[in-house]
Amino acid sequence: FFELKSDSAINQALIRPSLSPFYFCRVFKSATGDSPHVYILRKRIEYASQLLQSNEYSILEIALSSGFSDASNFSKQFKKFTGQTPSNYRRGFEKRPIFLM
């Protein structure tokens, strides 16, 4: 198991099975449908999506804990994968008042 937060996660995975980088990437993509880099980004975004469902952490805290270097890069990647900004995504989980008639 390797750390998804680490920038060297792909390198860690390559060291263990002793495969060439090209062959590893080819087999990995065949098995998952994504390159190792995209797979790790997707997992980081999935993790961040879970954290965004509450207001417990700031966007910056979520970005950093998900392995991104800053909130700007996180927001850009989040929008690329989900089609919305982290703030807009979070707003979808805010509690709305219930009006009774």
Backbone torsions as a table, in degrees:
resi	resn	phi	psi	omega
1	PHE	NA	137.6	177.6
2	PHE	-123.9	160.0	-175.4
3	GLU	-76.4	121.3	178.4
4	LEU	-73.1	-20.8	-179.4
5	LYS	-77.5	-19.4	-175.3
6	SER	-81.1	137.5	176.2
7	ASP	-69.3	-19.0	-178.9
8	SER	-99.3	21.0	-177.6
9	ALA	-58.9	-40.9	179.9
10	ILE	-65.5	-43.1	178.4
11	ASN	-61.8	-38.9	177.4
12	GLN	-61.7	-41.1	180.0
13	ALA	-67.2	-33.9	-179.9
14	LEU	-70.3	-35.0	-177.4
15	ILE	-65.1	-42.7	-174.6
16	ARG	-64.9	-51.5	-177.7
17	PRO	-82.7	-5.8	179.5
18	SER	56.2	46.2	176.9
19	LEU	-106.1	155.8	173.9
20	SER	-67.9	148.5	179.7
21	PRO	-56.5	-41.1	-179.8
22	PHE	-63.0	-48.2	-178.3
23	TYR	-65.5	-43.8	178.6
24	PHE	-57.2	-48.0	-179.0
25	CYS	-62.2	-39.6	179.4
26	ARG	-64.8	-46.0	179.6
27	VAL	-67.4	-41.4	-179.9
28	PHE	-61.0	-47.3	-179.9
29	LYS	-65.0	-36.8	177.5
30	SER	-63.1	-38.5	-177.5
31	ALA	-79.3	-35.1	-172.7
32	THR	-109.6	-19.7	-175.7
33	GLY	88.5	-7.1	180.0
34	ASP	-127.6	153.9	170.3
35	SER	-68.8	160.6	178.4
36	PRO	-55.8	-41.0	-179.6
37	HIS	-62.4	-48.0	179.9
38	VAL	-66.0	-39.0	178.5
39	TYR	-59.2	-46.3	-179.6
40	ILE	-65.9	-42.3	176.5
41	LEU	-59.3	-44.4	180.0
42	ARG	-60.8	-42.8	179.1
43	LYS	-65.5	-38.4	177.0
44	ARG	-62.8	-42.4	179.3
45	ILE	-66.6	-40.0	177.5
46	GLU	-61.4	-43.4	177.9
47	TYR	-62.7	-46.6	179.4
48	ALA	-61.9	-37.5	179.2
49	SER	-59.1	-39.3	178.2
50	GLN	-65.2	-42.7	-179.5
51	LEU	-68.3	-30.4	-179.1
52	LEU	-72.1	-12.4	-178.2
53	GLN	-73.4	-6.8	173.5
54	SER	-131.1	168.8	178.5
55	ASN	-98.2	19.9	-176.0
56	GLU	-66.4	-33.5	-177.1
57	TYR	-124.5	149.5	175.9
58	SER	-74.1	165.4	177.7
59	ILE	-60.1	-41.3	179.2
60	LEU	-63.2	-44.0	178.6
61	GLU	-61.3	-41.0	178.7
62	ILE	-65.9	-43.0	179.1
63	ALA	-58.3	-49.7	-177.3
64	LEU	-67.0	-40.5	-179.2
65	SER	-72.4	-17.4	178.2
66	SER	-91.5	-0.8	176.4
67	GLY	98.3	7.5	177.6
68	PHE	-91.0	150.5	-175.6
69	SER	-79.5	-22.6	179.6
70	ASP	-160.5	167.9	-177.2
71	ALA	-68.7	-31.5	-178.7
72	SER	-65.0	-49.9	178.8
73	ASN	-63.8	-40.2	177.6
74	PHE	-59.0	-48.7	-178.8
75	SER	-60.5	-42.2	179.5
76	LYS	-62.0	-47.4	-179.8
77	GLN	-68.4	-39.7	179.9
78	PHE	-60.4	-45.3	179.9
79	LYS	-65.7	-37.4	178.9
80	LYS	-61.2	-39.9	-176.8
81	PHE	-85.4	-32.9	-173.6
82	THR	-109.5	-17.2	-178.3
83	GLY	85.8	2.5	177.8
84	GLN	-144.8	159.8	179.8
85	THR	-74.8	159.5	176.7
86	PRO	-57.4	-39.4	179.6
87	SER	-63.5	-44.8	178.4
88	ASN	-65.4	-39.6	177.6
89	TYR	-60.0	-46.0	-179.5
90	ARG	-61.9	-41.0	-179.5
91	ARG	-58.3	-28.7	178.5
92	GLY	-66.9	-13.7	-179.2
93	PHE	-108.3	0.8	178.7
94	GLU	-67.8	145.8	178.7
95	LYS	-75.2	133.1	178.8
96	ARG	-109.0	143.2	179.8
97	PRO	-66.2	147.6	178.7
98	ILE	-100.4	124.4	179.1
99	PHE	-100.8	123.8	177.9
100	LEU	-103.0	142.5	179.3
101	MET	-109.6	NA	NA
